[in-house]
Amino acid sequence: HSLTSQLKKEQEELNAAKNQYSEQVNQQVKSELKKQEISLQEKYKKEAEEEQSEAIVSLQKEVAEKSSKIKELNKTSIEVEQLKREKEELADSIKVESEKKLNQKLATEKERIQKEEKDKNE
């Protein structure tokens, strides 16, 4: 009878040791899985941040290029308007000069005709 109780006791001790060992293994597996999960999360987070960073840099570059083009377009528009004004001023100046010459010719011609008329009448 004592042999059976001793076997039972050893069986219980073995079961307890087995359960304890099993619990330790489960704890270690959970711990390792948690470490791997955290590692993967950090890896994916870093990759996502790098992708976002690249996208932001690309967008900033695009904005800078478009801003530069807009500045250049504005500068060109200002130059075009300035050239239009200069053209109008030049056209006005030429018109005034032409009118002066025409008036001079008319005055000269009028004097000539008046002189001829005067000479005829004398």
C-alpha positions in Angstrom: 0.0 0.0 0.0 2.8 2.4 0.7 4.3 1.6 -2.7 1.1 2.7 -4.3 1.0 5.8 -2.3 4.6 6.5 -3.0 4.0 6.0 -6.8 1.0 8.2 -6.5 3.1 10.8 -4.7 5.8 10.6 -7.4 3.2 10.7 -10.1 1.8 13.9 -8.6 5.2 15.4 -8.2 6.0 14.5 -11.8 2.7 16.0 -12.9 3.4 19.2 -10.9 6.9 19.4 -12.4 5.5 18.8 -15.8 2.9 21.5 -15.3 5.5 23.9 -14.0 7.8 23.1 -16.9 4.9 23.5 -19.4 4.0 26.8 -17.8 7.6 28.0 -18.1 7.8 27.0 -21.7 4.5 28.8 -22.4 5.8 31.9 -20.7 9.0 31.8 -22.7 7.1 31.2 -25.9 4.7 34.1 -25.1 7.7 36.3 -24.2 9.5 35.5 -27.4 6.3 36.0 -29.5 5.8 39.4 -27.9 9.4 40.4 -28.6 9.0 39.3 -32.3 5.6 41.2 -32.5 7.2 44.4 -31.1 10.2 44.0 -33.5 7.9 43.5 -36.5 5.8 46.5 -35.4 8.9 48.7 -35.1 10.1 47.5 -38.5 6.8 48.2 -40.3 6.5 51.5 -38.5 10.0 52.5 -39.6 9.3 51.4 -43.2 6.0 53.4 -43.2 7.7 56.5 -41.8 10.5 56.2 -44.5 7.8 55.9 -47.2 5.9 58.9 -45.8 9.2 60.8 -45.5 10.0 60.1 -49.1 6.5 61.1 -50.2 6.8 64.3 -48.3 10.2 65.1 -49.7 8.8 64.4 -53.2 5.8 66.7 -52.6 8.0 69.4 -51.2 10.2 69.2 -54.3 7.2 69.3 -56.6 5.8 72.4 -54.7 9.2 74.1 -55.0 9.4 73.5 -58.7 5.8 74.7 -59.3 6.6 77.8 -57.1 9.6 78.5 -59.2 7.6 78.1 -62.4 5.0 80.5 -61.1 7.6 83.1 -60.1 9.1 82.8 -63.6 5.6 83.1 -65.2 4.9 86.2 -63.1 8.3 87.7 -64.0 7.6 87.0 -67.7 4.1 88.5 -67.4 5.6 91.7 -65.9 8.2 91.9 -68.7 5.4 91.4 -71.4 3.4 94.2 -69.8 6.4 96.5 -69.7 7.2 95.7 -73.4 3.6 96.5 -74.3 3.8 99.9 -72.5 7.1 100.6 -74.2 5.6 99.7 -77.6 2.6 102.0 -77.0 4.9 104.8 -75.9 7.1 104.3 -79.0 4.0 104.2 -81.3 2.7 107.4 -79.7 6.1 109.1 -80.1 6.3 108.0 -83.7 2.8 109.3 -84.3 3.6 112.7 -82.7 6.8 112.9 -84.7 4.9 112.1 -87.9 2.3 114.7 -87.2 5.0 117.3 -86.6 6.6 116.5 -89.9 3.3 116.5 -91.7 2.4 119.9 -90.1 5.8 121.2 -91.2 5.3 120.0 -94.7 1.8 121.5 -94.8 3.0 124.8 -93.4 5.9 124.8 -95.9 3.5 124.0 -98.8 1.0 126.6 -97.6 3.8 129.2 -97.6 4.8 128.1 -101.1 1.3 128.3 -102.4 0.7 131.7 -100.7 4.0 133.0 -102.2 3.0 131.7 -105.7 -0.4 133.3 -105.4 1.2 136.6 -104.3 3.7 136.4 -107.2 0.8 135.8 -109.6 -1.1 138.7 -108.3 1.8 141.1 -108.7 
